[in-house]
Amino acid sequence: MVSQKVTIKNPTGLHLRPAGILCKEAVKYNCLITFNFKGGTANAKSVLSVLGACIKSGDTIEFVCEGEDEEQALEAVVAAVANGLGE
């Protein structure tokens, strides 16, 4: 298991388009990818789960990856967030 905290920089938070981009990146990997936010856990491979977390700009989430390609998956989702998720 590997994990890393990231801060969401998108001015509008994780609305539908950036949530979709995050999920599209996450589904490329076989491992379980979740994130922790305000005491809850969400599945990073599910757009509805990401949207349901109601993440705003400036919020910090912690990605957690567990499985065979966890290192590469963590690197990819963190990079996607750092690059603004298409915004």
Rosetta constraint file for C-alpha pairs under 8 A:
AtomPair CA 1 CA 64 HARMONIC 6.96 0.50
AtomPair CA 1 CA 65 HARMONIC 5.69 0.50
AtomPair CA 1 CA 66 HARMONIC 4.54 0.50
AtomPair CA 1 CA 67 HARMONIC 7.07 0.50
AtomPair CA 1 CA 70 HARMONIC 6.97 0.50
AtomPair CA 2 CA 64 HARMONIC 5.84 0.50
AtomPair CA 2 CA 65 HARMONIC 5.45 0.50
AtomPair CA 2 CA 66 HARMONIC 6.70 0.50
AtomPair CA 2 CA 70 HARMONIC 6.73 0.50
AtomPair CA 2 CA 71 HARMONIC 6.86 0.50
AtomPair CA 2 CA 74 HARMONIC 7.34 0.50
AtomPair CA 3 CA 62 HARMONIC 6.58 0.50
AtomPair CA 3 CA 63 HARMONIC 5.34 0.50
AtomPair CA 3 CA 64 HARMONIC 4.33 0.50
AtomPair CA 3 CA 65 HARMONIC 6.26 0.50
AtomPair CA 3 CA 74 HARMONIC 7.15 0.50
AtomPair CA 4 CA 62 HARMONIC 5.41 0.50
AtomPair CA 4 CA 63 HARMONIC 5.45 0.50
AtomPair CA 4 CA 64 HARMONIC 6.87 0.50
AtomPair CA 4 CA 74 HARMONIC 7.61 0.50
AtomPair CA 4 CA 78 HARMONIC 7.87 0.50
AtomPair CA 5 CA 60 HARMONIC 6.57 0.50
AtomPair CA 5 CA 61 HARMONIC 5.56 0.50
AtomPair CA 5 CA 62 HARMONIC 4.05 0.50
AtomPair CA 5 CA 63 HARMONIC 6.24 0.50
AtomPair CA 6 CA 60 HARMONIC 5.50 0.50
AtomPair CA 6 CA 61 HARMONIC 5.60 0.50
AtomPair CA 6 CA 62 HARMONIC 6.25 0.50
AtomPair CA 6 CA 63 HARMONIC 7.73 0.50
AtomPair CA 6 CA 78 HARMONIC 6.91 0.50
AtomPair CA 6 CA 81 HARMONIC 7.61 0.50
AtomPair CA 7 CA 57 HARMONIC 7.96 0.50
AtomPair CA 7 CA 58 HARMONIC 5.85 0.50
AtomPair CA 7 CA 59 HARMONIC 5.62 0.50
AtomPair CA 7 CA 60 HARMONIC 4.22 0.50
AtomPair CA 7 CA 61 HARMONIC 6.40 0.50
AtomPair CA 8 CA 13 HARMONIC 6.67 0.50
AtomPair CA 8 CA 14 HARMONIC 7.95 0.50
AtomPair CA 8 CA 55 HARMONIC 7.94 0.50
AtomPair CA 8 CA 56 HARMONIC 7.23 0.50
AtomPair CA 8 CA 57 HARMONIC 5.35 0.50
AtomPair CA 8 CA 58 HARMONIC 5.27 0.50
AtomPair CA 8 CA 59 HARMONIC 5.63 0.50
AtomPair CA 8 CA 60 HARMONIC 6.27 0.50
AtomPair CA 8 CA 61 HARMONIC 7.71 0.50
AtomPair CA 8 CA 81 HARMONIC 6.68 0.50
AtomPair CA 8 CA 82 HARMONIC 7.87 0.50
AtomPair CA 9 CA 13 HARMONIC 7.26 0.50
AtomPair CA 9 CA 57 HARMONIC 5.46 0.50
AtomPair CA 9 CA 58 HARMONIC 5.90 0.50
AtomPair CA 9 CA 81 HARMONIC 7.70 0.50
AtomPair CA 9 CA 82 HARMONIC 7.56 0.50
AtomPair CA 9 CA 84 HARMONIC 6.54 0.50
AtomPair CA 10 CA 14 HARMONIC 7.25 0.50
AtomPair CA 10 CA 57 HARMONIC 5.53 0.50
AtomPair CA 10 CA 84 HARMONIC 5.84 0.50
AtomPair CA 10 CA 85 HARMONIC 7.67 0.50
AtomPair CA 10 CA 87 HARMONIC 6.78 0.50
AtomPair CA 11 CA 56 HARMONIC 7.95 0.50
AtomPair CA 11 CA 57 HARMONIC 5.36 0.50
AtomPair CA 12 CA 56 HARMONIC 6.50 0.50
AtomPair CA 12 CA 57 HARMONIC 5.94 0.50
AtomPair CA 13 CA 55 HARMONIC 5.67 0.50
AtomPair CA 13 CA 56 HARMONIC 4.00 0.50
AtomPair CA 13 CA 57 HARMONIC 4.38 0.50
AtomPair CA 13 CA 58 HARMONIC 7.88 0.50
AtomPair CA 14 CA 18 HARMONIC 5.54 0.50
AtomPair CA 14 CA 19 HARMONIC 5.36 0.50
AtomPair CA 14 CA 50 HARMONIC 7.53 0.50
AtomPair CA 14 CA 51 HARMONIC 6.75 0.50
AtomPair CA 14 CA 54 HARMONIC 7.21 0.50
AtomPair CA 14 CA 55 HARMONIC 5.60 0.50
AtomPair CA 14 CA 56 HARMONIC 6.42 0.50
AtomPair CA 14 CA 57 HARMONIC 7.77 0.50
AtomPair CA 15 CA 19 HARMONIC 5.91 0.50
AtomPair CA 15 CA 51 HARMONIC 6.41 0.50
AtomPair CA 16 CA 20 HARMONIC 6.00 0.50
AtomPair CA 16 CA 47 HARMONIC 7.64 0.50
AtomPair CA 16 CA 51 HARMONIC 6.92 0.50
AtomPair CA 17 CA 21 HARMONIC 6.37 0.50
AtomPair CA 17 CA 86 HARMONIC 7.96 0.50
AtomPair CA 18 CA 22 HARMONIC 6.14 0.50
AtomPair CA 18 CA 84 HARMONIC 7.97 0.50
AtomPair CA 18 CA 85 HARMONIC 5.04 0.50
AtomPair CA 18 CA 86 HARMONIC 6.42 0.50
AtomPair CA 18 CA 87 HARMONIC 7.44 0.50
AtomPair CA 19 CA 23 HARMONIC 6.20 0.50
AtomPair CA 19 CA 47 HARMONIC 5.90 0.50
AtomPair CA 19 CA 50 HARMONIC 6.16 0.50
AtomPair CA 19 CA 51 HARMONIC 6.67 0.50
AtomPair CA 19 CA 85 HARMONIC 7.90 0.50
AtomPair CA 20 CA 24 HARMONIC 6.02 0.50
AtomPair CA 20 CA 47 HARMONIC 5.86 0.50
AtomPair CA 21 CA 25 HARMONIC 6.31 0.50
AtomPair CA 21 CA 85 HARMONIC 6.06 0.50
AtomPair CA 21 CA 86 HARMONIC 7.23 0.50
AtomPair CA 22 CA 26 HARMONIC 6.21 0.50
AtomPair CA 22 CA 44 HARMONIC 7.16 0.50
AtomPair CA 22 CA 45 HARMONIC 7.75 0.50
AtomPair CA 22 CA 77 HARMONIC 6.77 0.50
AtomPair CA 22 CA 80 HARMONIC 6.83 0.50
AtomPair CA 22 CA 81 HARMONIC 7.57 0.50
AtomPair CA 22 CA 85 HARMONIC 6.68 0.50
AtomPair CA 23 CA 27 HARMONIC 6.11 0.50
AtomPair CA 23 CA 44 HARMONIC 5.80 0.50
AtomPair CA 23 CA 45 HARMONIC 4.61 0.50
AtomPair CA 23 CA 46 HARMONIC 6.15 0.50
AtomPair CA 23 CA 47 HARMONIC 6.15 0.50
AtomPair CA 24 CA 28 HARMONIC 7.02 0.50
AtomPair CA 24 CA 45 HARMONIC 7.34 0.50
AtomPair CA 25 CA 29 HARMONIC 7.98 0.50
AtomPair CA 25 CA 76 HARMONIC 7.15 0.50
AtomPair CA 25 CA 77 HARMONIC 6.59 0.50
AtomPair CA 25 CA 80 HARMONIC 7.68 0.50
AtomPair CA 26 CA 33 HARMONIC 6.90 0.50
AtomPair CA 26 CA 44 HARMONIC 6.37 0.50
AtomPair CA 26 CA 45 HARMONIC 5.45 0.50
AtomPair CA 26 CA 73 HARMONIC 6.91 0.50
AtomPair CA 26 CA 76 HARMONIC 7.84 0.50
AtomPair CA 26 CA 77 HARMONIC 6.52 0.50
AtomPair CA 27 CA 45 HARMONIC 5.58 0.50
AtomPair CA 29 CA 69 HARMONIC 6.63 0.50
AtomPair CA 29 CA 70 HARMONIC 7.95 0.50
AtomPair CA 29 CA 73 HARMONIC 6.04 0.50
AtomPair CA 30 CA 67 HARMONIC 7.09 0.50
AtomPair CA 30 CA 68 HARMONIC 6.99 0.50
AtomPair CA 30 CA 69 HARMONIC 6.57 0.50
AtomPair CA 31 CA 65 HARMONIC 6.43 0.50
AtomPair CA 31 CA 66 HARMONIC 5.44 0.50
AtomPair CA 31 CA 67 HARMONIC 4.24 0.50
AtomPair CA 31 CA 68 HARMONIC 5.96 0.50
AtomPair CA 31 CA 69 HARMONIC 5.93 0.50
AtomPair CA 31 CA 70 HARMONIC 5.81 0.50
AtomPair CA 31 CA 73 HARMONIC 7.53 0.50
AtomPair CA 32 CA 65 HARMONIC 5.60 0.50
AtomPair CA 32 CA 66 HARMONIC 5.19 0.50
AtomPair CA 32 CA 67 HARMONIC 6.29 0.50
AtomPair CA 32 CA 70 HARMONIC 7.88 0.50
AtomPair CA 33 CA 43 HARMONIC 6.33 0.50
AtomPair CA 33 CA 44 HARMONIC 5.58 0.50
AtomPair CA 33 CA 45 HARMONIC 6.89 0.50
AtomPair CA 33 CA 63 HARMONIC 7.02 0.50
AtomPair CA 33 CA 64 HARMONIC 5.83 0.50
AtomPair CA 33 CA 65 HARMONIC 4.60 0.50
AtomPair CA 33 CA 66 HARMONIC 6.72 0.50
AtomPair CA 33 CA 73 HARMONIC 7.72 0.50
AtomPair CA 34 CA 41 HARMONIC 6.57 0.50
AtomPair CA 34 CA 42 HARMONIC 5.45 0.50
AtomPair CA 34 CA 43 HARMONIC 4.49 0.50
AtomPair CA 34 CA 44 HARMONIC 5.02 0.50
AtomPair CA 34 CA 45 HARMONIC 7.79 0.50
AtomPair CA 34 CA 63 HARMONIC 5.82 0.50
AtomPair CA 34 CA 64 HARMONIC 5.30 0.50
AtomPair CA 34 CA 65 HARMONIC 6.54 0.50
AtomPair CA 35 CA 41 HARMONIC 5.59 0.50
AtomPair CA 35 CA 42 HARMONIC 5.41 0.50
AtomPair CA 35 CA 43 HARMONIC 6.63 0.50
AtomPair CA 35 CA 44 HARMONIC 6.51 0.50
AtomPair CA 35 CA 61 HARMONIC 6.32 0.50
AtomPair CA 35 CA 62 HARMONIC 5.19 0.50
AtomPair CA 35 CA 63 HARMONIC 4.22 0.50
AtomPair CA 35 CA 64 HARMONIC 5.68 0.50
AtomPair CA 36 CA 40 HARMONIC 5.61 0.50
AtomPair CA 36 CA 41 HARMONIC 4.51 0.50
AtomPair CA 36 CA 42 HARMONIC 6.51 0.50
AtomPair CA 36 CA 61 HARMONIC 5.75 0.50
AtomPair CA 36 CA 62 HARMONIC 5.13 0.50
AtomPair CA 36 CA 63 HARMONIC 6.59 0.50
AtomPair CA 36 CA 64 HARMONIC 7.70 0.50
AtomPair CA 37 CA 41 HARMONIC 6.34 0.50
AtomPair CA 37 CA 42 HARMONIC 7.86 0.50
AtomPair CA 37 CA 53 HARMONIC 7.34 0.50
AtomPair CA 37 CA 60 HARMONIC 7.32 0.50
AtomPair CA 37 CA 61 HARMONIC 5.21 0.50
AtomPair CA 37 CA 62 HARMONIC 6.90 0.50
AtomPair CA 42 CA 49 HARMONIC 5.55 0.50
AtomPair CA 42 CA 50 HARMONIC 6.35 0.50
AtomPair CA 42 CA 53 HARMONIC 7.00 0.50
AtomPair CA 43 CA 49 HARMONIC 5.80 0.50
AtomPair CA 43 CA 50 HARMONIC 6.85 0.50
AtomPair CA 44 CA 49 HARMONIC 7.14 0.50
AtomPair CA 44 CA 50 HARMONIC 6.20 0.50
AtomPair CA 46 CA 50 HARMONIC 6.29 0.50
AtomPair CA 47 CA 51 HARMONIC 6.07 0.50
AtomPair CA 48 CA 52 HARMONIC 5.85 0.50
AtomPair CA 49 CA 53 HARMONIC 6.49 0.50
AtomPair CA 50 CA 54 HARMONIC 7.45 0.50
AtomPair CA 50 CA 55 HARMONIC 7.99 0.50
AtomPair CA 51 CA 55 HARMONIC 7.50 0.50
AtomPair CA 55 CA 59 HARMONIC 6.38 0.50
AtomPair CA 63 CA 74 HARMONIC 7.10 0.50
AtomPair CA 63 CA 78 HARMONIC 7.89 0.50
AtomPair CA 64 CA 74 HARMONIC 7.42 0.50
AtomPair CA 65 CA 70 HARMONIC 5.08 0.50
AtomPair CA 65 CA 71 HARMONIC 7.57 0.50
AtomPair CA 65 CA 73 HARMONIC 6.97 0.50
AtomPair CA 65 CA 74 HARMONIC 6.19 0.50
AtomPair CA 66 CA 70 HARMONIC 5.45 0.50
AtomPair CA 69 CA 73 HARMONIC 6.19 0.50
AtomPair CA 70 CA 74 HARMONIC 6.02 0.50
AtomPair CA 71 CA 75 HARMONIC 6.27 0.50
AtomPair CA 72 CA 76 HARMONIC 6.14 0.50
AtomPair CA 73 CA 77 HARMONIC 6.25 0.50
AtomPair CA 74 CA 78 HARMONIC 6.05 0.50
AtomPair CA 75 CA 79 HARMONIC 6.05 0.50
AtomPair CA 76 CA 80 HARMONIC 6.13 0.50
AtomPair CA 77 CA 81 HARMONIC 6.31 0.50
AtomPair CA 78 CA 82 HARMONIC 6.15 0.50
AtomPair CA 79 CA 83 HARMONIC 6.06 0.50
AtomPair CA 80 CA 84 HARMONIC 6.56 0.50
AtomPair CA 80 CA 85 HARMONIC 5.49 0.50
AtomPair CA 81 CA 85 HARMONIC 5.46 0.50
